[in-house]
Amino acid sequence: MVFREMRRKKQVLSLAENIQVLNRGTSGVLAVSGDADYPYAVPLSYVYHDNKIFFHCAKSGHKLDAIARSEKVSFCVIDKDQVVPEEYTSYFRSVIVFGKARILVDEAERRSALETLSARYSPDHEQGRLQEIEREFKAVCMIELTIEHMSGKEAIELVKAKHR
């Protein structure tokens, strides 16, 4: 699959900047092909690790049904959204990734992904997060999104500010 090139080339973020956005973010929106071919986009917490995105969910639901039907998904993280009323614009920065999602079934893979995710949100509480993982492990589903394409964009005003 060939992914579209961004029209506004001056506003494209570099790969390093895209990764910084993904590492800064704490939530994003996963988009899947939902019921009756309606797009289904759901906000969720995630972790970016080794060119993959991991997130957790319950063991059943709309998101999992959609991924079972089609592994192709997109995921968007908004890093900046500053409305500037007097300029009739917003200073924005966001990244969108396209890739394939898979439900992790191997116990070691699930545990590793869950530990990576929990360490992202509770880095200073290792003992507590390991206890929580043990308590909830059987009830948690982990999903791995392997990134095939990533693009980021920011407002032209932010581009100009970088070059000043």
C-alpha positions in Angstrom: 0.0 0.0 0.0 1.2 3.4 -0.9 0.3 6.1 1.7 -0.6 9.6 0.6 2.1 12.3 0.8 1.3 15.3 2.8 0.3 18.3 0.7 1.8 21.0 2.9 5.4 19.9 2.8 6.7 22.8 4.9 4.5 21.6 7.8 5.6 18.0 7.9 7.3 16.7 11.1 10.4 14.7 10.9 10.5 11.1 12.1 12.2 12.1 15.3 9.6 14.8 15.9 6.8 12.3 15.3 8.3 9.9 17.8 8.7 12.8 20.3 5.0 13.5 19.9 4.1 9.9 20.5 6.3 9.7 23.5 4.9 12.9 25.0 1.3 11.9 24.5 -0.8 10.1 27.0 -3.9 9.5 24.9 -4.9 9.1 21.3 -7.8 8.0 19.1 -7.8 4.6 17.5 -9.9 4.3 14.3 -11.1 1.0 13.1 -13.7 -0.2 10.6 -16.7 -0.6 12.8 -20.1 -2.2 12.6 -22.0 -1.9 9.3 -18.9 -0.2 7.8 -19.2 2.8 10.0 -15.8 4.2 11.1 -15.4 3.7 14.9 -12.9 5.9 16.6 -12.2 5.5 20.3 -9.9 7.5 22.6 -7.5 5.4 24.7 -4.3 5.4 26.7 -1.3 4.0 24.9 2.5 3.5 25.0 4.8 3.9 22.0 7.7 1.3 22.1 10.0 -0.2 19.5 8.0 1.3 16.5 4.8 -0.2 17.9 1.9 1.2 19.9 0.4 -0.9 22.7 -2.9 -0.4 24.5 -5.2 -2.4 26.7 -8.9 -3.0 26.8 -11.5 -5.5 28.1 -11.6 -8.9 26.5 -14.7 -8.1 24.5 -16.3 -5.2 22.8 -16.7 -3.1 19.6 -13.0 -2.4 19.2 -12.0 -6.1 19.4 -14.8 -7.2 17.1 -13.6 -4.6 14.5 -9.9 -5.6 14.8 -11.0 -9.3 14.3 -12.7 -8.3 11.1 -9.9 -6.0 9.8 -6.4 -5.6 11.2 -5.9 -2.3 9.4 -6.3 0.7 11.8 -5.1 4.3 12.2 -4.2 6.0 15.4 -4.0 9.8 16.0 -2.3 11.8 18.8 -2.8 15.5 19.2 0.2 17.1 20.8 -0.8 20.8 20.6 -4.1 22.6 20.0 -3.8 26.2 20.9 -6.6 28.3 19.6 -5.4 31.8 18.6 -8.7 33.8 18.2 -7.0 37.1 17.1 -5.3 35.2 14.2 -8.3 33.1 13.3 -6.3 29.9 13.5 -4.9 27.4 15.9 -1.4 26.4 16.5 -1.6 22.6 16.2 0.7 19.6 16.1 -0.4 16.0 15.6 0.7 12.6 14.4 -1.2 9.9 12.7 -0.1 6.3 12.2 -1.4 3.6 10.0 -0.7 0.0 10.7 -2.0 -3.4 11.6 -3.4 -4.3 15.0 -3.2 -7.7 16.5 -4.6 -9.0 19.8 -1.8 -10.5 21.8 -2.6 -14.0 22.9 0.8 -15.3 24.0 1.0 -14.8 27.8 4.6 -13.6 27.8 3.9 -11.0 25.0 0.8 -9.8 26.9 2.7 -9.5 30.1 5.6 -7.6 28.5 3.3 -5.2 26.7 1.2 -4.6 29.9 4.4 -4.0 31.9 5.6 -1.5 29.3 2.3 0.3 29.3 2.0 0.5 33.0 5.6 1.7 33.4 4.7 4.6 31.1 2.0 5.8 33.4 3.4 4.8 36.8 7.1 4.9 36.4 7.9 5.4 40.1 5.5 2.7 41.5 7.0 -0.6 40.3 5.8 -2.7 43.2 2.2 -1.3 43.0 2.0 -1.7 39.2 3.3 -5.3 39.3 0.7 -6.1 41.9 -2.0 -4.5 39.8 -0.9 -6.5 36.8 -1.1 -9.7 38.7 -4.6 -8.8 40.0 -6.0 -7.8 36.6 -3.9 -9.9 34.2 -6.6 -12.5 33.3 -9.2 -9.8 32.6 -7.0 -7.6 30.4 -6.6 -7.8 26.6 -3.5 -6.2 25.1 -3.3 -5.0 21.5 -0.2 -4.3 19.5 -0.3 -1.9 16.6 2.6 -2.4 14.2 3.3 0.9 12.4 3.4 0.8 8.7 3.3 4.6 8.0 3.5 7.6 10.2 3.1 11.3 9.5 3.0 14.4 11.6 2.1 18.0 10.8 2.2 21.3 12.7 0.8 24.7 12.1 2.9 26.9 9.8 3.3 29.4 12.7 5.1 26.7 14.7 7.3 25.9 11.7 8.3 29.6 11.4 8.9 29.9 15.2 11.4 27.0 15.0 13.4 28.7 12.3 13.6 32.1 14.1 
